[in-house]
Amino acid sequence: MQRRLLAARESVHVLEEQVAVWNDALEESRIRALVSETPLQAQEYGELSRHVAAANAELARRRHEVEDLVNERDDLLRSWTPKD
């Protein structure tokens, strides 16, 4: 259980870093699309936007997974009774 929780937390941490970079890239792409007003820049922004939205959805899913694992662990600890 603890290994799964640690792995899930590490996965969230890595994805958070990636999403932060992608969000920065998305903002730069948005500005380029506004300034250039070309269909190609708008298309690139749209594609990157979809990619970032999917990454954010995955991040939310993984955060929920961590929350579920923490709750499961806490439930197990509450129900555990030591043997004498």
N, CA, C and O atoms as CSV, one atom per row, in Angstrom:
chain,resi,resn,atom,element,x,y,z
A,1,MET,N,N,0.830,-1.188,0.000
A,1,MET,CA,C,0.000,0.000,0.000
A,1,MET,C,C,0.876,1.254,0.000
A,1,MET,O,O,0.665,2.171,-0.794
A,2,GLN,N,N,1.851,1.280,0.891
A,2,GLN,CA,C,2.697,2.460,1.003
A,2,GLN,C,C,3.499,2.687,-0.275
A,2,GLN,O,O,3.699,3.828,-0.692
A,3,ARG,N,N,3.956,1.604,-0.892
A,3,ARG,CA,C,4.705,1.736,-2.159
A,3,ARG,C,C,3.832,2.331,-3.251
A,3,ARG,O,O,4.274,3.188,-4.016
A,4,ARG,N,N,2.591,1.871,-3.319
A,4,ARG,CA,C,1.667,2.414,-4.325
A,4,ARG,C,C,1.421,3.893,-4.084
A,4,ARG,O,O,1.356,4.679,-5.030
A,5,LEU,N,N,1.284,4.273,-2.823
A,5,LEU,CA,C,1.052,5.673,-2.487
A,5,LEU,C,C,2.272,6.523,-2.840
A,5,LEU,O,O,2.130,7.608,-3.405
A,6,LEU,N,N,3.448,6.046,-2.516
A,6,LEU,CA,C,4.668,6.790,-2.853
A,6,LEU,C,C,4.831,6.932,-4.364
A,6,LEU,O,O,5.189,8.001,-4.858
A,7,ALA,N,N,4.565,5.848,-5.094
A,7,ALA,CA,C,4.665,5.890,-6.556
A,7,ALA,C,C,3.643,6.861,-7.139
A,7,ALA,O,O,3.953,7.612,-8.063
A,8,ALA,N,N,2.429,6.847,-6.602
A,8,ALA,CA,C,1.385,7.749,-7.096
A,8,ALA,C,C,1.749,9.203,-6.808
A,8,ALA,O,O,1.537,10.076,-7.649
A,9,ARG,N,N,2.291,9.460,-5.633
A,9,ARG,CA,C,2.702,10.832,-5.299
A,9,ARG,C,C,3.841,11.296,-6.197
A,9,ARG,O,O,3.854,12.446,-6.637
A,10,GLU,N,N,4.791,10.417,-6.470
A,10,GLU,CA,C,5.899,10.776,-7.367
A,10,GLU,C,C,5.375,11.053,-8.773
A,10,GLU,O,O,5.826,11.987,-9.437
A,11,SER,N,N,4.435,10.248,-9.218
A,11,SER,CA,C,3.824,10.440,-10.528
A,11,SER,C,C,3.137,11.804,-10.608
A,11,SER,O,O,3.251,12.501,-11.617
A,12,VAL,N,N,2.430,12.179,-9.555
A,12,VAL,CA,C,1.775,13.485,-9.511
A,12,VAL,C,C,2.815,14.598,-9.564
A,12,VAL,O,O,2.646,15.582,-10.284
A,13,HIS,N,N,3.880,14.439,-8.804
A,13,HIS,CA,C,4.925,15.467,-8.771
A,13,HIS,C,C,5.542,15.674,-10.160
A,13,HIS,O,O,5.707,16.811,-10.603
A,14,VAL,N,N,5.878,14.591,-10.837
A,14,VAL,CA,C,6.469,14.686,-12.177
A,14,VAL,C,C,5.492,15.332,-13.144
A,14,VAL,O,O,5.875,16.203,-13.924
A,15,LEU,N,N,4.248,14.918,-13.101
A,15,LEU,CA,C,3.252,15.478,-14.008
A,15,LEU,C,C,2.991,16.946,-13.712
A,15,LEU,O,O,2.757,17.727,-14.634
A,16,GLU,N,N,3.025,17.336,-12.441
A,16,GLU,CA,C,2.859,18.755,-12.101
A,16,GLU,C,C,3.956,19.602,-12.743
A,16,GLU,O,O,3.688,20.688,-13.257
A,17,GLU,N,N,5.191,19.101,-12.710
A,17,GLU,CA,C,6.296,19.829,-13.334
A,17,GLU,C,C,6.100,19.933,-14.843
A,17,GLU,O,O,6.327,20.990,-15.433
A,18,GLN,N,N,5.679,18.835,-15.463
A,18,GLN,CA,C,5.451,18.835,-16.901
A,18,GLN,C,C,4.322,19.788,-17.278
A,18,GLN,O,O,4.438,20.543,-18.244
A,19,VAL,N,N,3.245,19.753,-16.525
A,19,VAL,CA,C,2.092,20.605,-16.818
A,19,VAL,C,C,2.481,22.080,-16.670
A,19,VAL,O,O,2.023,22.922,-17.443
A,20,ALA,N,N,3.313,22.392,-15.691
A,20,ALA,CA,C,3.757,23.783,-15.520
A,20,ALA,C,C,4.512,24.251,-16.763
A,20,ALA,O,O,4.304,25.371,-17.230
A,21,VAL,N,N,5.383,23.404,-17.298
A,21,VAL,CA,C,6.126,23.760,-18.513
A,21,VAL,C,C,5.173,23.908,-19.688
A,21,VAL,O,O,5.281,24.853,-20.469
A,22,TRP,N,N,4.237,22.971,-19.810
A,22,TRP,CA,C,3.282,23.030,-20.919
A,22,TRP,C,C,2.374,24.249,-20.813
A,22,TRP,O,O,2.028,24.854,-21.828
A,23,ASN,N,N,1.992,24.610,-19.607
A,23,ASN,CA,C,1.164,25.813,-19.435
A,23,ASN,C,C,1.922,27.059,-19.875
A,23,ASN,O,O,1.338,27.952,-20.489
A,24,ASP,N,N,3.216,27.129,-19.569
A,24,ASP,CA,C,4.035,28.252,-20.036
A,24,ASP,C,C,4.099,28.268,-21.564
A,24,ASP,O,O,3.958,29.318,-22.192
A,25,ALA,N,N,4.314,27.093,-22.149
A,25,ALA,CA,C,4.371,26.990,-23.607
A,25,ALA,C,C,3.029,27.377,-24.228
A,25,ALA,O,O,2.983,28.007,-25.284
A,26,LEU,N,N,1.947,26.995,-23.567
A,26,LEU,CA,C,0.613,27.336,-24.064
A,26,LEU,C,C,0.410,28.845,-24.059
A,26,LEU,O,O,-0.144,29.400,-25.009
A,27,GLU,N,N,0.849,29.506,-23.008
A,27,GLU,CA,C,0.708,30.956,-22.937
A,27,GLU,C,C,1.526,31.630,-24.040
A,27,GLU,O,O,1.055,32.572,-24.677
A,28,GLU,N,N,2.743,31.151,-24.264
A,28,GLU,CA,C,3.568,31.700,-25.346
A,28,GLU,C,C,2.908,31.472,-26.702
A,28,GLU,O,O,2.911,32.355,-27.560
A,29,SER,N,N,2.348,30.290,-26.884
A,29,SER,CA,C,1.674,29.974,-28.137
A,29,SER,C,C,0.438,30.854,-28.330
A,29,SER,O,O,0.149,31.286,-29.446
A,30,ARG,N,N,-0.277,31.113,-27.264
A,30,ARG,CA,C,-1.461,31.977,-27.340
A,30,ARG,C,C,-1.069,33.386,-27.781
A,30,ARG,O,O,-1.736,33.996,-28.618
A,31,ILE,N,N,0.008,33.884,-27.214
A,31,ILE,CA,C,0.470,35.224,-27.575
A,31,ILE,C,C,0.928,35.263,-29.029
A,31,ILE,O,O,0.622,36.206,-29.758
A,32,ARG,N,N,1.669,34.226,-29.449
A,32,ARG,CA,C,2.109,34.175,-30.854
A,32,ARG,C,C,0.910,34.127,-31.796
A,32,ARG,O,O,0.911,34.771,-32.845
A,33,ALA,N,N,-0.106,33.367,-31.419
A,33,ALA,CA,C,-1.303,33.267,-32.260
A,33,ALA,C,C,-2.022,34.608,-32.352
A,33,ALA,O,O,-2.527,34.980,-33.411
A,34,LEU,N,N,-2.065,35.328,-31.237
A,34,LEU,CA,C,-2.715,36.645,-31.255
A,34,LEU,C,C,-1.932,37.650,-32.087
A,34,LEU,O,O,-2.514,38.421,-32.851
A,35,VAL,N,N,-0.618,37.639,-31.937
A,35,VAL,CA,C,0.228,38.618,-32.627
A,35,VAL,C,C,0.303,38.326,-34.122
A,35,VAL,O,O,0.186,39.236,-34.942
A,36,SER,N,N,0.498,37.068,-34.472
A,36,SER,CA,C,0.696,36.742,-35.882
A,36,SER,C,C,-0.620,36.685,-36.661
A,36,SER,O,O,-0.655,36.984,-37.854
A,37,GLU,N,N,-1.693,36.302,-35.979
A,37,GLU,CA,C,-3.009,36.174,-36.602
A,37,GLU,C,C,-2.991,35.284,-37.844
A,37,GLU,O,O,-3.717,35.533,-38.806
A,38,THR,N,N,-2.148,34.236,-37.815
A,38,THR,CA,C,-2.122,33.302,-38.940
A,38,THR,C,C,-2.855,32.028,-38.550
A,38,THR,O,O,-2.890,31.650,-37.378
A,39,PRO,N,N,-3.436,31.375,-39.539
A,39,PRO,CA,C,-4.136,30.118,-39.250
A,39,PRO,C,C,-3.200,29.050,-38.667
A,39,PRO,O,O,-3.614,28.256,-37.822
A,40,LEU,N,N,-1.955,29.033,-39.115
A,40,LEU,CA,C,-1.011,28.036,-38.624
A,40,LEU,C,C,-0.750,28.229,-37.127
A,40,LEU,O,O,-0.749,27.257,-36.372
A,41,GLN,N,N,-0.534,29.457,-36.699
A,41,GLN,CA,C,-0.307,29.725,-35.275
A,41,GLN,C,C,-1.558,29.389,-34.461
A,41,GLN,O,O,-1.462,28.848,-33.360
A,42,ALA,N,N,-2.713,29.708,-35.000
A,42,ALA,CA,C,-3.959,29.387,-34.304
A,42,ALA,C,C,-4.129,27.879,-34.180
A,42,ALA,O,O,-4.579,27.381,-33.148
A,43,GLN,N,N,-3.765,27.151,-35.243
A,43,GLN,CA,C,-3.853,25.692,-35.219
A,43,GLN,C,C,-2.884,25.115,-34.188
A,43,GLN,O,O,-3.248,24.214,-33.433
A,44,GLU,N,N,-1.655,25.629,-34.152
A,44,GLU,CA,C,-0.674,25.157,-33.174
A,44,GLU,C,C,-1.163,25.414,-31.756
A,44,GLU,O,O,-1.014,24.567,-30.876
A,45,TYR,N,N,-1.743,26.580,-31.543
A,45,TYR,CA,C,-2.290,26.901,-30.220
A,45,TYR,C,C,-3.417,25.933,-29.865
A,45,TYR,O,O,-3.484,25.443,-28.737
A,46,GLY,N,N,-4.288,25.661,-30.811
A,46,GLY,CA,C,-5.398,24.733,-30.565
A,46,GLY,C,C,-4.918,23.338,-30.213
A,46,GLY,O,O,-5.447,22.707,-29.299
A,47,GLU,N,N,-3.912,22.853,-30.938
A,47,GLU,CA,C,-3.368,21.527,-30.664
A,47,GLU,C,C,-2.708,21.478,-29.286
A,47,GLU,O,O,-2.922,20.541,-28.516
A,48,LEU,N,N,-1.915,22.488,-28.990
A,48,LEU,CA,C,-1.254,22.536,-27.688
A,48,LEU,C,C,-2.282,22.678,-26.573
A,48,LEU,O,O,-2.124,22.092,-25.503
A,49,SER,N,N,-3.318,23.444,-26.816
A,49,SER,CA,C,-4.375,23.626,-25.829
A,49,SER,C,C,-5.052,22.295,-25.494
A,49,SER,O,O,-5.313,22.002,-24.328
A,50,ARG,N,N,-5.330,21.500,-26.516
A,50,ARG,CA,C,-5.934,20.180,-26.286
A,50,ARG,C,C,-4.982,19.282,-25.510
A,50,ARG,O,O,-5.406,18.539,-24.625
A,51,HIS,N,N,-3.703,19.348,-25.838
A,51,HIS,CA,C,-2.692,18.543,-25.159
A,51,HIS,C,C,-2.616,18.926,-23.672
A,51,HIS,O,O,-2.577,18.061,-22.798
A,52,VAL,N,N,-2.595,20.216,-23.410
A,52,VAL,CA,C,-2.523,20.697,-22.025
A,52,VAL,C,C,-3.799,20.332,-21.269
A,52,VAL,O,O,-3.734,19.970,-20.095
A,53,ALA,N,N,-4.938,20.421,-21.912
A,53,ALA,CA,C,-6.200,20.040,-21.265
A,53,ALA,C,C,-6.186,18.560,-20.885
A,53,ALA,O,O,-6.641,18.189,-19.803
A,54,ALA,N,N,-5.665,17.720,-21.773
A,54,ALA,CA,C,-5.568,16.288,-21.474
A,54,ALA,C,C,-4.594,16.049,-20.320
A,54,ALA,O,O,-4.857,15.222,-19.447
A,55,ALA,N,N,-3.485,16.760,-20.314
A,55,ALA,CA,C,-2.503,16.613,-19.238
A,55,ALA,C,C,-3.098,17.062,-17.906
A,55,ALA,O,O,-2.870,16.423,-16.879
A,56,ASN,N,N,-3.851,18.146,-17.916
A,56,ASN,CA,C,-4.497,18.611,-16.688
A,56,ASN,C,C,-5.542,17.620,-16.194
A,56,ASN,O,O,-5.689,17.422,-14.987
A,57,ALA,N,N,-6.267,16.995,-17.118
A,57,ALA,CA,C,-7.244,15.981,-16.739
A,57,ALA,C,C,-6.537,14.775,-16.118
A,57,ALA,O,O,-7.011,14.218,-15.127
A,58,GLU,N,N,-5.412,14.374,-16.695
A,58,GLU,CA,C,-4.641,13.258,-16.149
A,58,GLU,C,C,-4.088,13.619,-14.775
A,58,GLU,O,O,-4.071,12.779,-13.875
A,59,LEU,N,N,-3.643,14.844,-14.606
A,59,LEU,CA,C,-3.141,15.292,-13.312
A,59,LEU,C,C,-4.254,15.233,-12.265
A,59,LEU,O,O,-4.021,14.787,-11.142
A,60,ALA,N,N,-5.434,15.668,-12.616
A,60,ALA,CA,C,-6.568,15.603,-11.691
A,60,ALA,C,C,-6.889,14.152,-11.337
A,60,ALA,O,O,-7.196,13.842,-10.185
A,61,ARG,N,N,-6.817,13.262,-12.336
A,61,ARG,CA,C,-7.086,11.841,-12.092
A,61,ARG,C,C,-6.057,11.263,-11.134
A,61,ARG,O,O,-6.403,10.514,-10.221
A,62,ARG,N,N,-4.789,11.612,-11.344
A,62,ARG,CA,C,-3.737,11.081,-10.475
A,62,ARG,C,C,-3.828,11.658,-9.066
A,62,ARG,O,O,-3.568,10.952,-8.092
A,63,ARG,N,N,-4.188,12.916,-8.948
A,63,ARG,CA,C,-4.379,13.504,-7.612
A,63,ARG,C,C,-5.520,12.794,-6.879
A,63,ARG,O,O,-5.440,12.543,-5.677
A,64,HIS,N,N,-6.575,12.477,-7.619
A,64,HIS,CA,C,-7.696,11.751,-7.033
A,64,HIS,C,C,-7.245,10.352,-6.598
A,64,HIS,O,O,-7.668,9.856,-5.554
A,65,GLU,N,N,-6.400,9.731,-7.392
A,65,GLU,CA,C,-5.862,8.415,-7.052
A,65,GLU,C,C,-5.068,8.481,-5.739
A,65,GLU,O,O,-5.204,7.605,-4.885
A,66,VAL,N,N,-4.244,9.515,-5.584
A,66,VAL,CA,C,-3.488,9.683,-4.349
A,66,VAL,C,C,-4.446,9.862,-3.174
A,66,VAL,O,O,-4.259,9.261,-2.116
A,67,GLU,N,N,-5.450,10.672,-3.360
A,67,GLU,CA,C,-6.439,10.891,-2.300
A,67,GLU,C,C,-7.113,9.578,-1.909
A,67,GLU,O,O,-7.288,9.299,-0.723
A,68,ASP,N,N,-7.490,8.775,-2.898
A,68,ASP,CA,C,-8.119,7.484,-2.625
A,68,ASP,C,C,-7.176,6.561,-1.864
A,68,ASP,O,O,-7.591,5.879,-0.927
A,69,LEU,N,N,-5.907,6.539,-2.268
A,69,LEU,CA,C,-4.937,5.686,-1.581
A,69,LEU,C,C,-4.721,6.137,-0.140
A,69,LEU,O,O,-4.603,5.306,0.761
A,70,VAL,N,N,-4.670,7.435,0.079
A,70,VAL,CA,C,-4.518,7.958,1.447
A,70,VAL,C,C,-5.723,7.552,2.288
A,70,VAL,O,O,-5.570,7.111,3.426
A,71,ASN,N,N,-6.910,7.701,1.733
A,71,ASN,CA,C,-8.127,7.317,2.458
A,71,ASN,C,C,-8.142,5.822,2.757
A,71,ASN,O,O,-8.514,5.404,3.853
A,72,GLU,N,N,-7.733,5.018,1.772
A,72,GLU,CA,C,-7.684,3.565,1.964
A,72,GLU,C,C,-6.684,3.208,3.057
A,72,GLU,O,O,-6.968,2.372,3.915
A,73,ARG,N,N,-5.520,3.839,3.027
A,73,ARG,CA,C,-4.499,3.593,4.047
A,73,ARG,C,C,-5.012,3.987,5.427
A,73,ARG,O,O,-4.844,3.246,6.395
A,74,ASP,N,N,-5.636,5.156,5.508
A,74,ASP,CA,C,-6.160,5.621,6.795
A,74,ASP,C,C,-7.250,4.691,7.326
A,74,ASP,O,O,-7.312,4.427,8.527
A,75,ASP,N,N,-8.106,4.195,6.436
A,75,ASP,CA,C,-9.136,3.247,6.853
A,75,ASP,C,C,-8.508,1.965,7.394
A,75,ASP,O,O,-8.955,1.421,8.404
A,76,LEU,N,N,-7.471,1.490,6.716
A,76,LEU,CA,C,-6.790,0.289,7.186
A,76,LEU,C,C,-6.136,0.524,8.548
A,76,LEU,O,O,-6.185,-0.347,9.417
A,77,LEU,N,N,-5.541,1.663,8.734
A,77,LEU,CA,C,-4.900,1.957,10.011
A,77,LEU,C,C,-5.922,2.084,11.137
A,77,LEU,O,O,-5.668,1.658,12.264
A,78,ARG,N,N,-7.076,2.670,10.828
A,78,ARG,CA,C,-8.122,2.802,11.847
A,78,ARG,C,C,-8.680,1.435,12.255
A,78,ARG,O,O,-9.013,1.215,13.419
A,79,SER,N,N,-8.776,0.530,11.296
A,79,SER,CA,C,-9.375,-0.778,11.600
A,79,SER,C,C,-8.348,-1.777,12.133
A,79,SER,O,O,-8.723,-2.860,12.582
A,80,TRP,N,N,-7.105,-1.443,12.092
A,80,TRP,CA,C,-6.047,-2.349,12.543
A,80,TRP,C,C,-6.011,-2.409,14.065
A,80,TRP,O,O,-6.038,-1.385,14.748
A,81,THR,N,N,-5.949,-3.596,14.559
A,81,THR,CA,C,-5.777,-3.788,16.005
A,81,THR,C,C,-4.541,-4.634,16.214
A,81,THR,O,O,-4.437,-5.730,15.664
A,82,PRO,N,N,-3.605,-4.138,16.999
A,82,PRO,CA,C,-2.367,-4.897,17.219
A,82,PRO,C,C,-2.629,-6.172,18.005
A,82,PRO,O,O,-3.506,-6.229,18.867
A,83,LYS,N,N,-1.853,-7.179,17.686
A,83,LYS,CA,C,-1.958,-8.440,18.423
A,83,LYS,C,C,-1.008,-8.396,19.611
A,83,LYS,O,O,0.134,-7.949,19.507
A,84,ASP,N,N,-1.505,-8.861,20.718
A,84,ASP,CA,C,-0.673,-8.858,21.926
A,84,ASP,C,C,0.227,-10.063,21.987
A,84,ASP,O,O,0.992,-10.214,22.940
